[in-house]
Amino acid sequence: EVQLVESGGGSVQAGGSLRLSCTASGFTFDDSDMVWYRQAPGNECELVSIIDSDGSTSYVESVKDRFTISRDHAKNTVYLQMNNLKPEDTAVYYCAAEFIPEVASQLCSAWATEDDAHWGKGTQVTVSS
């Protein structure tokens, strides 16, 4: 059974930091691209960052130089270090082992509940000003 379990969300003030973790099981983590998506109220599902199996990374422009994605193959875990958080970072953050170019076409929660989805259930991040 595929499982991705996120943790580390919470509430912080602007300028603060959080580290999200996602522990995966039930598939070949080492060979998988790992992705963080987010859904803010009223916004589209958005790809935040991706790390491929070799460790190459990419970020959406709005989080560059503030967020860092990393992975630990020994622990089957991917991380998202979020620094200098802004109120506009408030969202539910999802970990996934799927790169979906058309992810904005439906809610993140819809992708997460599709058959054979390789998504976690999401963790809330709230940033207050």
Contacts in CASP RR format, 6 or more apart in sequence:
PFRMAT RR
TARGET T0000
AUTHOR 0000-0000-0000
METHOD contacts of the structure
MODEL  1
EVQLVESGGGSVQAGGSLRLSCTASGFTFDDSDMVWYRQAPGNECELVSI
IDSDGSTSYVESVKDRFTISRDHAKNTVYLQMNNLKPEDTAVYYCAAEFI
PEVASQLCSAWATEDDAHWGKGTQVTVSS
1 25 0 8 1.000
1 26 0 8 1.000
2 25 0 8 1.000
2 26 0 8 1.000
2 27 0 8 1.000
2 97 0 8 1.000
2 116 0 8 1.000
2 117 0 8 1.000
2 118 0 8 1.000
3 24 0 8 1.000
3 25 0 8 1.000
3 26 0 8 1.000
3 120 0 8 1.000
4 22 0 8 1.000
4 23 0 8 1.000
4 24 0 8 1.000
4 95 0 8 1.000
4 96 0 8 1.000
4 97 0 8 1.000
4 118 0 8 1.000
4 119 0 8 1.000
4 120 0 8 1.000
5 22 0 8 1.000
5 23 0 8 1.000
5 24 0 8 1.000
5 120 0 8 1.000
5 121 0 8 1.000
6 20 0 8 1.000
6 21 0 8 1.000
6 22 0 8 1.000
6 93 0 8 1.000
6 94 0 8 1.000
6 95 0 8 1.000
6 120 0 8 1.000
6 121 0 8 1.000
6 122 0 8 1.000
6 123 0 8 1.000
7 20 0 8 1.000
7 21 0 8 1.000
7 22 0 8 1.000
7 23 0 8 1.000
7 123 0 8 1.000
8 18 0 8 1.000
8 19 0 8 1.000
8 20 0 8 1.000
8 21 0 8 1.000
8 123 0 8 1.000
9 18 0 8 1.000
9 20 0 8 1.000
9 93 0 8 1.000
9 123 0 8 1.000
9 124 0 8 1.000
9 125 0 8 1.000
10 18 0 8 1.000
10 123 0 8 1.000
10 124 0 8 1.000
10 125 0 8 1.000
10 126 0 8 1.000
11 126 0 8 1.000
11 127 0 8 1.000
11 128 0 8 1.000
12 18 0 8 1.000
12 85 0 8 1.000
12 125 0 8 1.000
12 126 0 8 1.000
12 127 0 8 1.000
12 128 0 8 1.000
13 127 0 8 1.000
13 128 0 8 1.000
13 129 0 8 1.000
14 85 0 8 1.000
14 86 0 8 1.000
14 87 0 8 1.000
14 127 0 8 1.000
14 128 0 8 1.000
14 129 0 8 1.000
15 83 0 8 1.000
15 84 0 8 1.000
15 85 0 8 1.000
15 86 0 8 1.000
15 127 0 8 1.000
16 83 0 8 1.000
16 84 0 8 1.000
16 85 0 8 1.000
16 127 0 8 1.000
17 81 0 8 1.000
17 82 0 8 1.000
17 83 0 8 1.000
17 84 0 8 1.000
17 85 0 8 1.000
18 82 0 8 1.000
18 85 0 8 1.000
18 125 0 8 1.000
19 79 0 8 1.000
19 80 0 8 1.000
19 81 0 8 1.000
19 82 0 8 1.000
20 36 0 8 1.000
20 79 0 8 1.000
20 80 0 8 1.000
20 82 0 8 1.000
20 93 0 8 1.000
20 95 0 8 1.000
20 123 0 8 1.000
20 125 0 8 1.000
21 77 0 8 1.000
21 78 0 8 1.000
21 79 0 8 1.000
22 34 0 8 1.000
22 36 0 8 1.000
22 77 0 8 1.000
22 78 0 8 1.000
22 79 0 8 1.000
22 80 0 8 1.000
22 95 0 8 1.000
22 120 0 8 1.000
23 75 0 8 1.000
23 76 0 8 1.000
23 77 0 8 1.000
24 32 0 8 1.000
24 34 0 8 1.000
24 76 0 8 1.000
24 77 0 8 1.000
24 78 0 8 1.000
24 95 0 8 1.000
24 97 0 8 1.000
25 76 0 8 1.000
27 97 0 8 1.000
27 118 0 8 1.000
29 73 0 8 1.000
29 76 0 8 1.000
29 97 0 8 1.000
30 53 0 8 1.000
30 73 0 8 1.000
31 53 0 8 1.000
32 53 0 8 1.000
32 97 0 8 1.000
32 118 0 8 1.000
33 50 0 8 1.000
33 51 0 8 1.000
33 52 0 8 1.000
33 53 0 8 1.000
33 97 0 8 1.000
33 98 0 8 1.000
33 99 0 8 1.000
34 50 0 8 1.000
34 51 0 8 1.000
34 69 0 8 1.000
34 71 0 8 1.000
34 78 0 8 1.000
34 95 0 8 1.000
34 96 0 8 1.000
34 97 0 8 1.000
35 47 0 8 1.000
35 48 0 8 1.000
35 49 0 8 1.000
35 50 0 8 1.000
35 51 0 8 1.000
35 95 0 8 1.000
35 96 0 8 1.000
35 97 0 8 1.000
35 98 0 8 1.000
35 99 0 8 1.000
36 47 0 8 1.000
36 48 0 8 1.000
36 49 0 8 1.000
36 50 0 8 1.000
36 69 0 8 1.000
36 78 0 8 1.000
36 80 0 8 1.000
36 93 0 8 1.000
36 94 0 8 1.000
36 95 0 8 1.000
36 96 0 8 1.000
37 45 0 8 1.000
37 46 0 8 1.000
37 47 0 8 1.000
37 48 0 8 1.000
37 93 0 8 1.000
37 94 0 8 1.000
37 96 0 8 1.000
37 103 0 8 1.000
37 108 0 8 1.000
37 111 0 8 1.000
38 45 0 8 1.000
38 46 0 8 1.000
38 48 0 8 1.000
38 89 0 8 1.000
38 91 0 8 1.000
38 92 0 8 1.000
38 93 0 8 1.000
38 94 0 8 1.000
38 108 0 8 1.000
38 125 0 8 1.000
39 45 0 8 1.000
39 46 0 8 1.000
39 91 0 8 1.000
39 92 0 8 1.000
39 94 0 8 1.000
39 107 0 8 1.000
39 108 0 8 1.000
39 109 0 8 1.000
40 46 0 8 1.000
40 88 0 8 1.000
40 90 0 8 1.000
40 91 0 8 1.000
41 90 0 8 1.000
43 91 0 8 1.000
44 104 0 8 1.000
45 103 0 8 1.000
45 104 0 8 1.000
45 106 0 8 1.000
45 107 0 8 1.000
45 108 0 8 1.000
45 111 0 8 1.000
46 60 0 8 1.000
46 91 0 8 1.000
46 103 0 8 1.000
46 104 0 8 1.000
47 60 0 8 1.000
47 99 0 8 1.000
47 100 0 8 1.000
47 103 0 8 1.000
48 59 0 8 1.000
48 60 0 8 1.000
48 63 0 8 1.000
48 67 0 8 1.000
48 80 0 8 1.000
48 93 0 8 1.000
49 57 0 8 1.000
49 58 0 8 1.000
49 59 0 8 1.000
49 60 0 8 1.000
49 63 0 8 1.000
49 67 0 8 1.000
49 69 0 8 1.000
49 80 0 8 1.000
50 57 0 8 1.000
50 58 0 8 1.000
50 69 0 8 1.000
50 99 0 8 1.000
51 57 0 8 1.000
51 69 0 8 1.000
51 70 0 8 1.000
51 71 0 8 1.000
51 78 0 8 1.000
55 71 0 8 1.000
57 68 0 8 1.000
57 69 0 8 1.000
59 67 0 8 1.000
59 69 0 8 1.000
62 88 0 8 1.000
63 82 0 8 1.000
63 89 0 8 1.000
66 82 0 8 1.000
66 83 0 8 1.000
66 84 0 8 1.000
66 85 0 8 1.000
67 80 0 8 1.000
67 81 0 8 1.000
67 82 0 8 1.000
67 83 0 8 1.000
68 79 0 8 1.000
68 80 0 8 1.000
68 81 0 8 1.000
68 83 0 8 1.000
69 78 0 8 1.000
69 79 0 8 1.000
69 80 0 8 1.000
69 81 0 8 1.000
70 78 0 8 1.000
70 79 0 8 1.000
70 81 0 8 1.000
71 77 0 8 1.000
71 78 0 8 1.000
71 79 0 8 1.000
72 78 0 8 1.000
72 79 0 8 1.000
78 95 0 8 1.000
80 93 0 8 1.000
82 89 0 8 1.000
82 125 0 8 1.000
85 125 0 8 1.000
85 127 0 8 1.000
86 127 0 8 1.000
87 127 0 8 1.000
87 128 0 8 1.000
87 129 0 8 1.000
88 127 0 8 1.000
89 125 0 8 1.000
89 127 0 8 1.000
90 125 0 8 1.000
90 126 0 8 1.000
90 127 0 8 1.000
91 124 0 8 1.000
91 125 0 8 1.000
92 108 0 8 1.000
92 109 0 8 1.000
92 122 0 8 1.000
92 123 0 8 1.000
92 124 0 8 1.000
92 125 0 8 1.000
93 122 0 8 1.000
93 123 0 8 1.000
93 124 0 8 1.000
93 125 0 8 1.000
94 108 0 8 1.000
94 111 0 8 1.000
94 112 0 8 1.000
94 119 0 8 1.000
94 120 0 8 1.000
94 121 0 8 1.000
94 122 0 8 1.000
95 119 0 8 1.000
95 120 0 8 1.000
95 122 0 8 1.000
96 111 0 8 1.000
96 112 0 8 1.000
96 117 0 8 1.000
96 118 0 8 1.000
96 119 0 8 1.000
96 120 0 8 1.000
97 118 0 8 1.000
97 119 0 8 1.000
98 111 0 8 1.000
98 117 0 8 1.000
98 118 0 8 1.000
98 119 0 8 1.000
100 111 0 8 1.000
103 111 0 8 1.000
108 119 0 8 1.000
111 117 0 8 1.000
111 119 0 8 1.000
112 119 0 8 1.000
112 120 0 8 1.000
112 121 0 8 1.000
112 122 0 8 1.000
END
